[in-house]
Amino acid sequence: MSGLTFTDEAARHLEKTYRTKDIVAQRLETIRQLNLSAGEKVLDIGCGPGFLCEGMSEIVGRDGGVVGIDISRDLVGLCDRRKHPTWLSYEVGDATKLNQPDASFDVVVCTQVAEYIPDVDAVLSEAYRDRLGRPRMVFRRRETDGGCSEIMGGALRSPAAAESDATQAQKCWLST
């Protein structure tokens, strides 16, 4: 995956943008939709400045865990400079080749990342590989003039449902 190139300055600008009222509201809505519980393990693909990870870590608590992955070393460095609980960690990683064991997470979330990923199928395959049983997933892209804003969400019912969701996500991501 080619990924975005971020300087420390660009990472700080993105951090500032992610503190705006509309992005905060979207983040809170994502957390509401995930319906997290204490003790759950969460993977955030394309965590950016880490604010969603921080919010989720407050809910899952010390018996759970949150892993935020981003392709940008500068963004991960920005996340690591802020104090966070031990059950929250950040890693530099490629969304198409995650360095996580199979079936590691109860919840997988990917927001405002799809429009930057050239190989959507690989990201979806990785997300499904990393899930435990039938966990919740939310994939959301940045809203544009029409199209899908929430690509998929909720617990998946079966492999066929997962394939259907992945097909729908592919259609939505390609429509931007």
C-alpha positions as CSV (number, residue, x, y, z in Angstrom):
1,M,0.0,0.0,0.0
2,S,1.4,3.4,-0.9
3,G,-0.1,5.3,2.0
4,L,-0.1,9.0,2.7
5,T,3.0,10.9,3.4
6,F,2.7,13.0,6.6
7,T,5.2,15.3,8.1
8,D,5.0,16.2,11.7
9,E,3.4,19.5,10.7
10,A,0.8,17.7,8.6
11,A,0.0,15.3,11.4
12,R,-0.6,18.2,13.8
13,H,-2.9,19.9,11.3
14,L,-4.9,16.7,11.0
15,E,-5.0,16.4,14.8
16,K,-6.5,19.9,14.9
17,T,-9.0,19.1,12.2
18,Y,-10.1,16.0,14.1
19,R,-11.0,18.2,17.1
20,T,-13.6,20.1,15.1
21,K,-17.3,19.9,16.2
22,D,-18.5,17.8,13.2
23,I,-15.6,15.3,13.5
24,V,-16.1,14.9,17.2
25,A,-19.9,14.3,16.6
26,Q,-19.0,11.6,14.0
27,R,-16.6,10.0,16.4
28,L,-19.2,9.9,19.2
29,E,-21.8,8.4,16.8
30,T,-19.3,5.7,15.7
31,I,-18.7,4.8,19.4
32,R,-22.5,4.7,20.0
33,Q,-23.0,2.4,17.0
34,L,-20.2,0.1,18.2
35,N,-22.0,-0.4,21.5
36,L,-18.8,-1.3,23.2
37,S,-18.6,-3.2,26.5
38,A,-15.9,-3.5,29.2
39,G,-13.4,-6.1,28.4
40,E,-13.7,-6.1,24.6
41,K,-10.7,-6.0,22.2
42,V,-10.9,-3.4,19.5
43,L,-8.9,-2.7,16.3
44,D,-9.0,0.7,14.7
45,I,-7.6,0.5,11.1
46,G,-6.3,3.9,10.0
47,C,-6.5,5.4,13.5
48,G,-5.1,8.8,12.4
49,P,-4.5,11.1,15.4
50,G,-6.0,8.4,17.8
51,F,-9.0,10.2,19.2
52,L,-11.4,7.4,18.4
53,C,-9.0,4.9,20.0
54,E,-8.9,7.1,23.2
55,G,-12.7,7.2,23.4
56,M,-13.0,3.5,22.9
57,S,-10.3,2.7,25.5
58,E,-12.3,4.5,28.1
59,I,-15.2,2.2,27.6
60,V,-13.4,-1.2,27.2
61,G,-11.2,-0.4,30.2
62,R,-8.2,-2.3,31.6
63,D,-9.8,-5.7,31.0
64,G,-10.1,-4.9,27.3
65,G,-7.8,-3.4,24.8
66,V,-7.6,-1.1,21.8
67,V,-5.0,-1.2,19.0
68,G,-4.8,1.7,16.6
69,I,-3.0,1.1,13.4
70,D,-1.9,3.8,10.9
71,I,0.5,3.8,7.9
72,S,1.9,7.2,9.0
73,R,4.8,7.1,11.5
74,D,4.2,10.8,12.2
75,L,0.6,10.2,13.2
76,V,1.5,7.2,15.3
77,G,4.2,9.3,16.9
78,L,1.7,12.0,17.7
79,C,-0.6,9.4,19.3
80,D,2.3,8.0,21.4
81,R,3.3,11.5,22.7
82,R,-0.1,11.8,24.4
83,K,-0.5,10.0,27.7
84,H,-2.8,6.9,27.3
85,P,-3.7,3.9,29.3
86,T,-1.7,0.7,29.1
87,W,-4.5,-1.1,27.3
88,L,-4.3,1.3,24.4
89,S,-1.5,0.9,21.9
90,Y,-0.6,2.3,18.5
91,E,1.4,0.7,15.7
92,V,2.6,1.7,12.3
93,G,1.0,-0.7,9.9
94,D,-0.4,-1.3,6.4
95,A,-4.2,-1.8,6.4
96,T,-3.8,-4.4,3.6
97,K,-1.3,-6.5,5.6
98,L,-2.1,-6.2,9.3
99,N,0.5,-7.7,11.7
100,Q,-2.2,-9.1,14.1
101,P,-3.0,-12.8,14.8
102,D,-6.2,-14.2,13.3
103,A,-9.4,-13.8,15.4
104,S,-7.9,-11.2,17.8
105,F,-10.6,-8.6,18.1
106,D,-14.3,-8.3,19.1
107,V,-14.7,-5.1,17.2
108,V,-13.1,-3.7,14.0
109,V,-13.5,-0.1,13.0
110,C,-12.2,1.8,10.0
111,T,-13.3,5.4,9.5
112,Q,-12.3,8.1,7.0
113,V,-9.7,5.8,5.5
114,A,-11.4,4.0,2.5
115,E,-10.9,6.9,0.1
116,Y,-7.1,6.6,0.5
117,I,-6.8,2.8,0.1
118,P,-6.1,1.5,-3.4
119,D,-6.8,-2.2,-2.5
120,V,-10.2,-2.3,-0.6
121,D,-10.5,-6.1,-1.0
122,A,-7.2,-6.6,0.9
123,V,-8.3,-4.3,3.8
124,L,-11.7,-6.1,4.1
125,S,-10.0,-9.5,4.0
126,E,-7.6,-8.4,6.8
127,A,-10.5,-7.0,8.9
128,Y,-12.5,-10.2,8.6
129,R,-9.4,-12.3,9.4
130,D,-8.8,-10.4,12.6
131,R,-12.3,-10.7,14.0
132,L,-13.4,-13.1,16.7
133,G,-16.5,-15.1,15.9
134,R,-19.2,-12.6,14.9
135,P,-18.0,-9.3,16.2
136,R,-19.2,-5.8,15.3
137,M,-17.7,-3.9,12.5
138,V,-18.1,-0.3,11.3
139,F,-16.5,0.9,8.1
140,R,-17.2,4.5,7.3
141,R,-15.9,6.8,4.6
142,R,-15.7,10.6,4.5
143,E,-19.0,12.0,3.4
144,T,-19.1,13.5,0.0
145,D,-21.9,14.8,-2.3
146,G,-24.1,11.7,-2.0
147,G,-23.0,8.1,-1.8
148,C,-22.6,6.0,1.3
149,S,-21.3,7.4,4.5
150,E,-21.6,4.3,6.6
151,I,-20.5,1.3,4.5
152,M,-21.3,-1.4,6.9
153,G,-22.0,-1.8,10.6
154,G,-23.4,-4.2,13.1
155,A,-22.8,-7.9,13.8
156,L,-22.4,-10.0,10.7
157,R,-24.8,-12.9,10.5
158,S,-22.8,-15.4,8.4
159,P,-20.0,-15.8,5.9
160,A,-22.5,-15.0,3.1
161,A,-23.6,-11.9,4.9
162,A,-20.0,-10.9,5.3
163,E,-19.4,-11.4,1.6
164,S,-22.5,-9.3,0.9
165,D,-21.2,-6.5,3.2
166,A,-17.8,-6.6,1.6
167,T,-19.3,-6.4,-1.9
168,Q,-21.4,-3.4,-0.7
169,A,-18.4,-1.8,0.9
170,Q,-16.5,-2.2,-2.4
171,K,-19.3,-0.6,-4.3
172,C,-19.5,2.3,-1.9
173,W,-15.7,2.9,-1.7
174,L,-15.4,2.8,-5.4
175,S,-18.2,5.4,-5.8
176,T,-16.1,8.2,-4.3
